[in-house]
Amino acid sequence: MSSATILHADLDAFYASVEQLLDPKLRGRPIAVGGGVVLAASYEAKAFGVHGGMSGWAARELCPELLFTGGHFEEYQRLGDAAIKVLGDYTPLVERISIDEAFADVAGCEHLFGSAEAIARSIRARIRTELGLPISVGVARTKHLAKIASQVAKPDGLVVVPPETELDFLHPLPVNLMWGVGPVTEGRLEDEGILTIGQLAEKRTDWVQRLLGNATGEKLSRLAWNRDPREIVVHQRARSAGAQSALGRRPFTEKTWRPALIHLADRIATRLRAKSWFGYTITVRVRFRDMSAVTRSATIDSPLAATASLAEIAEELVRVVRTDHPDEQTITLLAISVAHLVRDPLLQLELPLGLADEARRSGSRQGRARLTADHAIDRIRTRFGRQAIGYGQVALEKRETVPDAFRALAEKEL
């Protein structure tokens, strides 16, 4: 059995912690980053039940003394990068999975810096001293267990799980600590009387698959026994680009979802063009009031990177969802992703044949015109800022959702 050398480091309440670092008057007080929507909450606010994704009015009902603060996005990026760099001082095997968390494998570095636990303690001390931020670290033999250990360690703690105690540590914990168990999956397991990871481990894999689906059931059954062969991935080619928008509870009408889809398509297509990527497969995800969600996908034969083309296909897919689920009247989240990416594809120039999708085809006259207009918008935004120009209704609409600068920090596929 290998030793516990994988670290999962996770900055605590990162955005809120940065705000408290920048303004000492906020320290020890319940604060939330955001306004119309809570983007992040301090631990003082979390004690009242405030959490990310909650509407501002609901958060204030739970915590009347809650203070909202604007986001210092450049500081989030700078401090997040600096924290990850500290991990890189101990090992080259660092896999960053978001702006404020990363895995690291220190198996080859212990002769230089001491045991994995000693390295974790040194990392925590340096980030606290050099950056002034709290960070929790989990140390274990697998990535899954290291991530769970860092959650158990919060706030501002360290948990090391020796190989011989893995299952004793893992099985009493609640199932919602497992990677991939969201509110819907947790609810289905709870309906079957499964509250802990150990209770899940006792179930046969085929039973879990019937309950949760083949892929999810097999994965969770395996992880419940800490069977996780995944290694640290340092450099990973982009497989998809995606973005999502939490809507609160909004009516499932075109007036709600069409502007949101255009906004998402704009964000995604801008990132695609910045990296010269084009995509073949477009997927939309719609989440309903009960937290259940459905997806619909379309694969096209001419890859796209134009905002209007992506938005049109996404709209068609959402209309399919609306038709398939006529009883659903409320949506809480929309997401778009683009997969099967290729860089700088050789685009075949196409004759004007009057095809239904001609404007979306990157090689057609209309398709090339769309890309030309998008590139002009990209250049204006690079020079004058993203708010300098936008797309029709979306640019004029007052949005009280997550600011684009905040979203950009979290969107790491590209």
Summary of the structure (lengths in Angstrom):
residues: 414
radius of gyration: 23.0
end to end distance: 35.9
largest distance: 68.3
contacts: 1326
relative contact order: 0.11
helix: 46%
strand: 22%
